[in-house]
Amino acid sequence: MDSDKNKSISRSKKSAVKLVDFLAEEAASVVPGGASAYKVGKHLFNHAKQFITDQREERLEDFHKRILSEGDNNYWEEVKDKEFQIDEYYSLLNFVVQDEEEQKVKFYADLFRLLLLRKLPEEYRDHIIRSARELKYSDIELLRQIYINDKYVFKSPGNKQNQIKELTQPDSPLKKHSIQTLIRFGYLSDKDGNKPPWPTELLKMLVENLFDENQLKA
């Protein structure tokens, strides 16, 4: 199992490879014609199955280590008797294994810890969980940047609106889509006259709970 796992992981790190090289020893035993297509397909299926299994196991292990703060005894004493909603837990587990962005495992673990510690208002819990799956890793970082630019003025008095505008009215189509996603989930308000989309109390509450204080400084 371990050797198969290492084999799967090493192959997955390659950006491009010939099919015959990808199958390696398996392809050498397959002769043209007859059942060769079936055999090759079977080998590809086995590789794909192993890859998915490895990826899920690694993500789930990482997720639970982060939930338990990797052996922080003080934290364990704080949370060991906390109740949690099993449906919320299963929702986040599904996100962990299905999300294409591996970087978001930490985000899901941090979110579960906030739910466990009751740091999210009850009326927003379901909404934040639903939004978590659709937010990209870059969107979460954008939330942090918007928060910082709302909290601090970097250049001159009255410049905060321009700071926010640079972040919430971008030229890139991809960034525009991110802003629309944040507006749709209520983390940003709609544009109002000359005022750009603006951080809401929901954004501030989530960011202040997700990030350490030293990550929210100018």
Secondary structure, DSSP 8 states (H G I E B T S, - for coil): -HHHHHHHHHHHT-S---HHHHHTHHHHT--SSTTHHHHHHHHHHHHHHHHHHHHHHHHHHHHHHHHTTTT-HHHHHHHTT----HHHHHHHHHHHHH-S-TTHHHHHHHHHHHHHTT-S-GGGHHHHHHHHHHS-HHHHHHHHHHHHHHH---SSTT-HHHHHHHHHS-SSHHHHHHHHHHHHTTSB---BTTB---B-HHHHHHHHHHS-GGGG--
